[in-house]
Amino acid sequence: MRFTVQNPDYCLSPYTGMGREHWLDACEFLLEGIFSNLSSKDELPLSRRAEFHVSYPQENSSPTKTYAEKFEGLARSFLIAAPLLRNRPACVIKGIPLAKYYKRMILGAVTKGHKNYLLGWEELTQMARDGEKTFQHTCECASLVIGLDQCREEIWDTYAQEEKDRILDYLEGFGRGKTEAHNWRLFNMLILGFLYKEGRTIDEGLMRDHGENILAYYAGDGWYRDGHRFDYYTPWAFHVYGPVWNVWYGYEKEPWIAAKIEQYANKMTGVFSSMFDRDGHVTLWGRSGIYRNAAASPYASVFLLQNTKTDAGYARWVNSAALLQFIGREEVFVNGVPSLGFYGQFPPMVQGYSCAESPYWIANPMTALTLPADHPFWTAVENRGDWEKTGRDTYLEQVMDGPGIVAVRLGGNGACEFRTAKCLFEPEDGYIPCYVRLGFNSHFPWEAFDYGGAEAMQYSLFYKEEQKPLIPNLMLYAGVKGGVMYRKEYFDFKYCFQGAASIALADFAVPHGMIRVDKLQIPRGNFELTMGAYGFASDGNEGEVSVEEINIKNARAVVLKKPGSQMALVSYSGWEKLEVKRREGVSPLGQTSYLAYGKLERSRDYEYAPYVMVTAVVSKADDQPWKEEELFPVEKICYADKDGYGAYGPVELHMKDGRIVTVDFEKIEGRLMV
């Protein structure tokens, strides 16, 4: 099962062939898969599960979760169906008239005594476990009202007034109820906004409090801090739900808040293009990766605002390309629906708040289908923005101090690579693998930590008297200076820096990847330290990944190769060994992957030995031989200390492209932030 573009329009959309009708075809395609799980037209749209250990409902779940899964299936599939119905009101899926089906299912879900009743706020509160004060229903109610507004004529306006009141009464409990202290506040705002549109009296102070808190999460550069972290919830929640709320309520009732939401959304679309690669693909990063192409949705919802200067041709390209990145791949679908993974099933990236129906949030960009057919979003010729002028020997960098992200579009291989910071987790928190990394790359999705030594794109510290290696759980941001990004990460951080092992990080871009100049600050001895490159997944053919070692006068490289892709880990100083190991079950791209990594050891406390590791991680998206300046971009390194250990003072790198890059950790401690 995969989507193919029928009769592509390469005049309007030279890169994807996707126009408005193709988007509607994609909606039908997705609903065909969802409805393939129905045994009757009276069933809610639930999927056959393929994962039972992490996702809900399960034996350890609250009993409310059984109803939450049903609501996710109904409300999130409705986000696909509603914009489709707005444009194709007579649509029939698997022999079921779509409008009649959702009209009936929605009414049954809010009707006490109906077999499909999903329970209201009061019943959930009575059923809840101790300490359970918020419910997934709040999120799904927001999706429900978005859908009802999108196909207002086709469904909402066909209800009798008593039926409308029944639905509105149900919604009121969740609009007023408790919510989570992050993007969830927007769910309450949308529920209340829909009630207001329908003539209900709402608590305007409550609405204002929610809105004020949403603005308080804003960090700068278009990014909101979602609770306590930065991730794709900024683009696929804040910058989708915020503009919808503006249209429904904000512009009329809270113009100051609405103006800020608009300002921040426009800022986001200005900088966020740096986080999509030459193919318009999304990078696996952060929690809820199962929402996939929803990351591109600000480039659809921004056109709901009163004022935007976003390039419509770019906006449609990046949304179409990101959508095809996933629905155009057969391995994405399990039992007719997108899997709990990035491409295929990948349990290490699944969170316990997700169920089999959760991935339908990929529909968030479908807000574009509420724009008229003659809107520039649909009529502008596709373009790839700044990628159009990025040559093979160049790169484009975007610094976003607000979230502590530096994103680079790499002309040498067409990848997007970004480095993140401002991450704090409890040691061994399950979220660490998807946040605390040296970098994220669109061509090489992050791999699970196995705590067996070297890890992909991260340091691993093993004290030989301990049982298990340590992985950093705190990543601090110290800004960009002289083209170099500075960060610092701590291993096993709990409450105090004193005595904690850390690595001071410095990195900068070259057209094929990154140069790392990192300094170890580990007070104890008797340890082994490793750092891995990106994981290099096999496509499943035995022996297809080859390993080559290349040495020149001042550096050595390990190159991993498979057809159409190459990656190299290059060591200039610090690492005593470069090694490669085969790993199983850690990659979202396949069962087997290979990891190139550097390794060093220290035998005693306070050992005076090389402190700085100068490394390159570079890649190519072809089979062409490496040019020396691509594989070994550093000509020479100059140290301030007499031993050349990088113990103190700046490190000066003379690059083969003529640049001189200075890395200096002086005063980094005063700039660290989370």
Buried (B, 14 or more C-beta within 10 A) or exposed (E): BEBEBEEBBEEBBBBBBBBBBBBBBBBBBBBEBBBBBBEEBEBBBBBEBBBEEBBBBBEEBBBBBBBBBBBBBBBBBBBBBBBBBBBBBEBEBBEBBBBEBBBBBBBBBBBEEEEBBBBBBEBBBEBBEEEBEBBBBBBBBBBBBBBBBBBBEBBBEBBEEEBBEBBBEBBBBBBBBEBBEBBBBBBBBBBBBBBBBBEBEBEEEBBBEBBEBBBEBBBEBBBBBBBEBBBBBBBBBBBBBBBBBBBBBBBEBBEEBBBBBBBBBBBBBBBBBBBBBBBBBBBBBBBBBBBBBBBBBBBBBBBBBEEBEBBBBBBBBBBBBBBBBBBBBEBBBBBBBBBBBBBBBBBBBBBBBBBBBBBBBBBBBBBBBBBEEEBBBBBBEBBBBEBEEBEEBEBBBBBBBBBBBBBBBBBBBBBBBBBBBBBBBEBEEBBBBBBBBBBBBBBBBBBBBBBEBBBBBBBBBBBEEEEEBBBBBBBBBBBBBEEBBBBBBBBBBEEEEEEBBBBBBBBBBBBBBBBBBBBBBBEBBBBBBBBBBBBBBBEEEEEEBEEEEBEEEEBBBBBBBBEEBBBBBBBBBBBEEBBBEEBEBBBBBBEBBBBBBBBBBBEEEEEEBBBBBBBBBBBBBEEEEBBEBBBBBBBEBEBEEEEBBBBEEBBBBEBBEEEEBBBBBEEBEEEBEE
